[in-house]
Amino acid sequence: MRLGLNLGYWNAGPADTIAIVQRAESLGFHSVWTAEAYGSDAVVPLTWVGAHTSTIHLGTAILQMPARTPANTAMTAATLDLLSGGRVLLGLGLSGPQVVEGWHGQPYGKPLAKTREYVSIVREILRRERPLEHHGPHYDIPYTAPDATGLGKPLKLIVHPLRADIPVYLAAIGPKNVALAAEIADGWLPIFFSATRYAEVFGDVVGDRDLSTFDIAPTVAVILGDDVDACRNVIKPMLALYIGGMGARGRNFYNDLACRYGYDAAAKEIQELYLDGKKQEATAAARGAGAVGRARALGSVRGQAPEHQSGTGLRIEERRLGGHPPAGARRRRDLHHGRGAQQEAGLRVTFLDGCDDRVYPVLVGDVVIGERVERVGQPAGIERGLIAERVRPGPQQPRLVAPDECQ
């Protein structure tokens, strides 16, 4: 597992996020992401963040494809990648018909074909193998329509990109779009991702794609607090907005996703209330917002937490959603405090106690005792694909198990 920080987009005005991004970078976070809808854009805030950091990757989640030509996106990605020393993660998405046609004034078109064509053009520009020439159903370069001047000619990117293979991530919700992401992209940016329902809902469409070379990077809302209901109430308005209001009846991708997860009745109720102008009632109808299974870790993980086990302490155990485990992966690794090569201070997860449904912020390397968190020693590192669960305390003093001692 790698941790990222999603800054989203501004509401009424800019927010000072540099301090928190710098803190995340110092704690070893892998990436920081910006977004755009029809307010602040994703590129300028990300450039500002990049100028104040040095190692954390810079991702867009997402750049709206209808807002930019493929050439403009390739120019932006190449420029920022050069300025940041090769830290860009290019997250792209088509957005929905209401924004595409209502804000950008562009035809929504056929999303699958349009996305495939767009990504192909961006990659061709970054490779700089030849002047760009592309004539497809959505993009005609150079432009050859009847109203063309005839003066356009194939061009090649002037600057030499630092990387011709800047990683491309696609935001996708529907099965066909997710399958396309697995086919042509380096990563997938899902929303409302459920690790427990991944195999059932998306396993077939991702197919045989090797997950060691395909990032699944969901955006996960994490709210810290002692009152679970209060934490859920923070998330409910966003769920109501997306499931109820992001699209018309019969054309809301987020509502469709909730239905595929098995929440048909709730999704329909939320949408009916929201579109009827009853936003507070729609928010209240998101009754299960933020609920997670027993003893499940909250966060961006590539795994599924096992059932709750009573006792104290923490264990990190590898549970992958699919594909083969990475080379050298260990079957199990007990997480204790102590000193060891895997320590990396400051990485944080949130742990939901299945006994009393209280949310605890747990620094990796802490020991959970009863209903409180006791901080001990240096925090230990958390590895790719690993998650936390309760375990019974061992008879010996806690320590970090060495790799050759792992089962």
PyMOL commands that set and color helices and strands:
alter all, ss='L'
color gray80, all
select helices_A, chain A and resi 18-26+43-51+65-67+70-84+97-102+111-127+175-184+195-206+228-245+253-260+264-275+279-285+403-405
alter helices_A, ss='H'
color red, helices_A
select strands_A, chain A and resi 4-6+31-34+57-60+63-64+88-93+134-135+140-141+168-171+187-189+215-216+297-298+314-318+332-335+348-353+358-363+367-369+372-374+386-390
alter strands_A, ss='S'
color yellow, strands_A
deselect
rebuild
show_as cartoon
